[in-house]
Amino acid sequence: MATVAQPETLPENPFVQDIEEELPPPTSLVIFGGTGDLAARKLLPAVYNLRRGGLLPEKFDVIGIGRREGDNERFRTHAHDSIAEFSRSGLDDDTWKTLEPNLEFLRGDLDDPKLFEELAERLARHEAQSGPRQRVFYLAVIGPQPVGNDVVPFQNRFKEAVPMDALHGMRGVPDQHLRLRSLRQGGRRPVLENGRD
């Protein structure tokens, strides 16, 4: 069987200049587990690379939630170090300066209802300052966080703190359609999703 050699570089697409990409609307990204390994190796570098590629809206912020002691400055240092180590494009100071002020940290445990109250207040403050935003929630947690029988209480706390009509793309979805979906077998990495796949 003959093997086909792949070219070192792909030819440039002659039609790419004809494609206008629309930026997403203003967005708040909430990362539960924002100080963890998944956020460090994948999520924060991906957000940075999107910013560097001009693919994020001007009004874009990240709220990292973690159980570790920390504040906005520690979270920004964590993000900077993670991006420097794991970003495929390296760290460009100009790009970093546009992303850094939009990174915030919120300390708390998913078992604590006060965390969700603080999160709701912070999201409301962002919207009061710069208008409505879509909200994206990523659960980058593992272990004693919401898994198995703990999922239902977590969903209830989440829905109390973040009203259903505030979730972009989920307006009008009945509560019973809001559920957690596993990204990995065994239900170890849940994400919030609309139940109407």
C-alpha positions as CSV (number, residue, x, y, z in Angstrom):
1,M,0.0,0.0,0.0
2,A,1.4,3.4,-1.0
3,T,1.5,6.3,1.4
4,V,0.6,9.8,0.4
5,A,3.0,12.4,1.6
6,Q,1.3,15.4,3.2
7,P,2.5,18.8,2.1
8,E,4.3,20.8,4.8
9,T,2.0,23.7,4.4
10,L,-1.5,23.7,3.1
11,P,-2.2,25.9,0.1
12,E,-3.9,29.2,0.9
13,N,-7.7,29.3,0.3
14,P,-8.3,31.8,-2.5
15,F,-11.8,32.4,-1.3
16,V,-11.1,33.2,2.3
17,Q,-11.1,36.9,1.8
18,D,-14.7,36.7,0.6
19,I,-15.9,35.2,3.9
20,E,-17.1,37.6,6.5
21,E,-17.0,36.1,10.0
22,E,-19.5,37.6,12.4
23,L,-18.1,38.0,15.9
24,P,-20.2,36.5,18.7
25,P,-22.3,38.9,20.8
26,P,-20.9,40.3,24.0
27,T,-20.2,37.3,26.3
28,S,-19.4,36.3,29.9
29,L,-17.6,33.0,30.2
30,V,-17.9,31.4,33.6
31,I,-15.4,28.6,34.2
32,F,-16.2,26.4,37.3
33,G,-12.8,25.0,38.1
34,G,-11.0,28.0,36.7
35,T,-7.8,27.3,38.6
36,G,-7.6,23.7,37.7
37,D,-5.6,21.7,35.2
38,L,-8.2,21.6,32.4
39,A,-8.5,25.4,32.5
40,A,-4.8,25.9,32.6
41,R,-3.9,23.5,29.8
42,K,-6.9,24.0,27.5
43,L,-9.5,26.6,28.3
44,L,-7.5,29.7,29.1
45,P,-5.0,29.2,26.2
46,A,-8.0,28.6,23.9
47,V,-9.6,31.9,25.0
48,Y,-6.3,33.7,24.5
49,N,-5.9,32.2,21.0
50,L,-9.4,33.3,20.1
51,R,-8.6,36.8,21.3
52,R,-5.3,36.8,19.4
53,G,-7.1,35.7,16.2
54,G,-9.7,38.5,16.6
55,L,-12.5,36.0,17.1
56,L,-13.8,37.3,20.4
57,P,-16.2,40.2,20.9
58,E,-14.8,43.4,22.3
59,K,-17.0,42.9,25.4
60,F,-15.8,39.5,26.6
61,D,-15.0,38.6,30.1
62,V,-14.0,35.4,32.0
63,I,-15.0,34.6,35.6
64,G,-12.9,31.8,36.9
65,I,-14.4,30.0,39.9
66,G,-12.2,27.9,42.2
67,R,-11.9,26.6,45.7
68,R,-8.3,27.8,46.2
69,E,-7.5,31.0,47.9
70,G,-7.1,33.7,45.4
71,D,-8.2,37.0,43.9
72,N,-8.3,38.7,40.5
73,E,-4.5,39.3,40.4
74,R,-3.7,35.7,41.3
75,F,-6.1,34.4,38.7
76,R,-4.6,36.7,36.1
77,T,-1.1,35.4,37.0
78,H,-2.3,31.8,36.8
79,A,-3.9,32.6,33.4
80,H,-0.7,34.3,32.1
81,D,1.5,31.4,33.2
82,S,-0.9,28.9,31.7
83,I,-1.0,30.7,28.4
84,A,2.7,31.1,28.3
85,E,3.3,27.4,28.8
86,F,0.4,25.9,26.9
87,S,-0.7,28.2,24.1
88,R,0.1,27.0,20.6
89,S,1.0,30.5,19.6
90,G,3.0,31.6,22.5
91,L,2.3,34.7,24.5
92,D,2.1,38.1,22.8
93,D,2.2,41.0,25.2
94,D,-0.2,43.2,23.2
95,T,-2.8,40.5,23.0
96,W,-2.4,39.7,26.7
97,K,-2.9,43.3,27.7
98,T,-6.4,43.3,26.0
99,L,-7.4,40.1,27.7
100,E,-5.9,40.6,31.2
101,P,-8.4,43.2,32.5
102,N,-11.3,41.0,31.5
103,L,-10.2,38.1,33.8
104,E,-11.9,37.8,37.2
105,F,-11.8,35.3,40.0
106,L,-14.6,34.2,42.4
107,R,-13.7,31.9,45.2
108,G,-16.2,29.4,46.4
109,D,-17.4,25.8,46.6
110,L,-20.2,24.5,44.5
111,D,-21.9,23.2,47.7
112,D,-22.2,26.8,48.9
113,P,-25.4,28.7,47.8
114,K,-23.6,32.0,48.5
115,L,-21.3,31.3,45.6
116,F,-24.2,31.4,43.2
117,E,-25.6,34.6,44.8
118,E,-22.2,36.2,44.3
119,L,-22.0,34.9,40.7
120,A,-25.4,36.3,39.9
121,E,-24.5,39.7,41.4
122,R,-21.3,39.8,39.4
123,L,-23.0,38.9,36.1
124,A,-25.7,41.5,36.7
125,R,-23.0,44.1,37.4
126,H,-21.2,43.3,34.1
127,E,-24.5,43.7,32.2
128,A,-25.3,47.0,34.1
129,Q,-21.9,48.4,33.1
130,S,-21.9,47.3,29.4
131,G,-25.2,46.0,28.3
132,P,-26.7,42.5,27.9
133,R,-24.5,39.5,27.3
134,Q,-24.8,35.9,26.5
135,R,-23.6,33.7,29.3
136,V,-21.5,30.6,28.8
137,F,-21.0,28.2,31.7
138,Y,-18.2,25.5,31.6
139,L,-17.8,23.0,34.4
140,A,-14.2,22.0,34.4
141,V,-14.5,20.1,37.7
142,I,-13.9,16.6,38.8
143,G,-14.3,14.4,41.9
144,P,-16.4,15.6,44.8
145,Q,-18.1,18.3,42.7
146,P,-21.5,17.8,41.1
147,V,-21.5,14.2,40.1
148,G,-24.1,11.4,40.3
149,N,-26.7,12.1,43.0
150,D,-25.2,15.6,43.7
151,V,-26.3,16.9,40.2
152,V,-29.8,17.7,41.1
153,P,-29.0,20.0,44.1
154,F,-26.3,21.7,42.0
155,Q,-28.9,22.3,39.2
156,N,-31.3,23.7,41.7
157,R,-28.8,26.1,43.2
158,F,-27.7,27.1,39.7
159,K,-31.2,27.8,38.5
160,E,-32.0,29.9,41.6
161,A,-28.9,32.1,41.1
162,V,-29.0,32.4,37.3
163,P,-32.6,32.7,36.1
164,M,-33.6,30.6,33.0
165,D,-34.5,33.7,31.0
166,A,-30.9,34.9,31.4
167,L,-29.4,31.9,29.7
168,H,-28.6,32.7,26.1
169,G,-30.3,30.1,23.8
170,M,-32.3,28.6,26.6
171,R,-35.1,31.2,26.8
172,G,-38.5,29.5,27.3
173,V,-37.0,26.1,28.1
174,P,-38.9,24.5,30.9
175,D,-36.9,23.6,34.0
176,Q,-37.2,19.9,33.4
177,H,-35.3,20.4,30.1
178,L,-32.3,21.9,31.9
179,R,-29.8,19.1,32.7
180,L,-26.2,18.3,33.0
181,R,-24.6,16.3,30.2
182,S,-21.4,14.4,30.7
183,L,-18.5,15.0,28.3
184,R,-16.7,11.9,29.4
185,Q,-17.8,8.5,30.1
186,G,-18.7,7.9,33.7
187,G,-20.2,11.4,34.2
188,R,-16.9,12.9,35.5
189,R,-17.0,16.3,33.6
190,P,-20.5,17.7,33.5
191,V,-21.6,20.8,31.4
192,L,-24.9,22.7,31.5
193,E,-26.9,22.2,28.4
194,N,-30.3,22.7,26.8
195,G,-32.2,19.4,27.1
196,R,-33.7,19.8,23.6
197,D,-30.6,18.5,21.7
